[in-house]
């Protein structure tokens, strides 16, 4: 396996990890926003 192919896999792995972390953070942010809105309406 040549070096260029290895780097392609490395960048591919970073891209997948970055996308997964972004989606995870977005879902958490949405969940927090909904909880805050619910608490705001409750008071």
KAKAHU-V879624 format. One record per run of one state. SS is the DSSP state (2 for helix, 1 for strand, 0 for the rest). FROM is the first residue (numbers start at 1). TO is the last residue. If there is no record, write none. Layout:
<<SS FROM TO> <SS FROM TO>>
This chain:
<<0 1 2> <2 3 42> <0 43 43>>
